Each structure stands twice: as C-alpha cells, then as structure tokens.
Amino acid sequence: MYQLVEQVLNSYREFAILLSILINIGISISGVMPSAFITALNINLFGFVGGVVVSIIGEALGALVSFGLYRLGFQKFIQKKSINHPNIHRLLEVEGREAFILIFSLRLLPFVPSGLVTFFASSGKVSWLVFASASTLGKIPALLIEAYSIYAVLEWSLPGKIILVALAIGLLFSTWRLQRKK
C-alpha cells in the first residue's frame, strides 16, 4: 500500500499535496486505518515541516468530514442503543467545555483510535465547532510526536534506533502476554 501511494504521489507531484490530503480524509472516514504511513510519505516528499503541515491539514479535514458523515449515518442509531448502557449514554451527553477537554485529551493519546473518538463525538451532543477545535488542537502535538518518530526512523539516527527497539520490545511483550493468557 505504501509503495502504491508513494508511486501515485510521485507521479502526480503537482497534485501531491491535494492527493495526500484526500488520502488522509479517506483514512479518517474508514475509521480503522492508521495514518502513520501517509505521514511518513508526506515527510519524505515535502520535508519535515512541509510534511507535518500537510499531515495536520489532512488529519484535521479528515476528522471533520468523518464527523459529519458519522453524524448523518449513526447518531440516531447510537442514541437509541446507548440508553441500555449508562456509561456510553453519559459519554454521549457531554457538551461544551467538558466535551472539548475530553476530545482534546483523547487526541493527545496515541493509543486511542482516532476513528473511535470521532465516532462517539459525532454520535453525541458535541457541536461541530467544539469538535473541530478540540480535535485539531489535540492532533497537532500528537502528530508532531508521530512525525518526529517517523523522521528519526527514516534518518536512522540514534533516537530512530531507540524508537525501533522500543517498538520491537513492546511488540514482543504484547505477543508474550497474549500467548500467556491463552
């Protein structure tokens, strides 16, 4: 997938920024695909600063488009189903400042799936403006950390090597824990 997207972006360099943003929107709509590969491509194609800016724009627009589509498609269904689950119902009732802080905080956490945050926010009472501002502001530091990690790995610097070793250890530990549970 990475090589195909890279080939398309390189083939259409004059449209690469727009295509990258559109791909990011598609990733956001899917709700399950990680966007790290498009961030890596952006950094490769546009340099660190340019790649980060394109990625932030793509992720912010992707979250907004997803929010609108999810709200149209799922809000009534989720509202009906959440009545049976008080914890989910409380989450859907969050508004204003409390919603801003919750969404902002969840966007800062790299292990919380972005699509899940968007899905629940769109299913609740969160306003478009609160979601847009909290989501975008929360994505900026998270994306900077992601971009720096990708950049360090691509440049094969000492921090990049440390990041890869940490990821490998984390993956091995997770696999070991899963095996132990079985």
N, C-alpha and C positions, 0 to 999 in steps of 0.2 A: 504494500500500500504506500509506504514511504517513498519508494523509488518511483512509483507511478505519479504520485502528486508532485514530486520533485521534477520529474521529466516534463509534466504539463506546465508547471510554473516557469521552468527554464525555457520551454518552447515559446511561451507567450509572455516574455519579460515585460512588455509594455502594459500588460493587464495583470501582472503577477500580484500586485497589492490587492486589487479588487477580487481576483480569484481566491487569494488566501483568506480574505475576509469572508467571502461566500462559503468557502470550505469550513471555516470556523463556525459560521452560522449553522451549517448543516450538521456539524458535530454537536453543537448545542441542542439542536432540535432532536437529534437522535437520543440524547439524554444518557447514553451509556458509553460512547466512545471517548477515550481520553484525548485531550488536545495537545499533549506534550510533543507529539511528532510534528504538528504544524508549527508550534513554537520553535522547535529545532530547525525546521526548514526556513522559517522567517529569519532566524538569526544567521543561518548560512547564506541566505540570499541578500538580506538587507543590512547585515552587520548587527552588532548587539543592540544599539539604541534603536535603529530603524526597525529591527525585528521585534523588539519589545513593544514599540508603539503600534505596529501593525497587529500584533497579537492582542494587545489590550483593546484596540478598536474592534477587532473580530470577536473577541470573547464578550465584550460589553454588548455589542449589537446582537450577537447570538443569544445571549441571556434575555434580552428584551423581546426578540422575535419569538423565542421559545415561551416566554412568559405569556405573551399574547395568544399564541396558538394553544398552549396548555389551558389557559383560562377559558377560551372558547370551547374547547373539547371536553374538559374534565371537571370544571368547577362544580356544576350541579350534581354530577355523579358522586364526587368525593364528599360533598357536603352531606348528601343523604347517607352515605356509608359511614361517615365519621360519628354519627350520633351513637352508634354502638360501641365506639371506642373513645372514652372520655379524654385520654391523653392526646390523641390525634385531634379531637374536636377543639381542645384548648389551644393547640398549636395553630389551628386554622382561624381562630378568633383573634389572634394577635394583630394589632394595628399600630400606626403612628410610630412614636419613638421606640417603643418596645420591639416592634417589627423591624425597624431599622437596625437596632443593635443586634438582634438575633440573626438577621440575614448577613450583616456585615461580619459578625463573628464567625458564622459558618463558612463564609467565603474565604476567611483567613486560614482555615484549617485545610491542609492539602488532602487529608484522607476522607473528607466528606464529599461525596459525589456532587458535582455542580448541578447535574440534571435533577437530582433529588431535591436540592434546595429550591430550584426554580419550580419544580412540580408542586411542592407543598405551598410555596409562596403564592403561586398562581391559583391554587385551589382555595385559598383563604380570602381574607378581607384586606390584604395588603394592597395599598394603592400603587398605581403604576409609577408615580414619582418616587415614593419611598423605596420600592423595589429597585428602580433604575439607579438611584443614588447609592443605596447601601450595597447593591451588587457590584457596581463599577468600582466604588471606593475600596471594597473588600478584595476585589480581584487584583487590583494594582500591586499591593505588596506580595500577595501570593504568586502572582505572575513574575514579579521581579526575582523572587527566590527560585522559582522554577527555571526562569531564563538563565540566571547565573549558574545554576547547577548544570543545565544543558551546555552552556558555554564552556564551563570548566571541563566537562567531559569531552566536548568536541575539540578543545585545545589541548587535551591530555595533560593538564597541569597537575600539580600536587593535589589541590582541592578536588579536581576531577577524579583523580585516582582514589582519593579518600571516599568520595561520594559513591563511586562504583563498588568499592569494598564494603561500605556500609549497606548499600542496597543488596549486595550478594549475601552478606551475613543475615540481613533481615529476611530475605527470601528463604535462605536455608533454615533459619529459626522458625519461620511460619510453616514451612513444609514439615519440619520435625514435629511441631506442635499438632498439626493436623494428623500426622501419622500416629502420634501418641494417643490422640483421642479415639482413633479407630481401634 
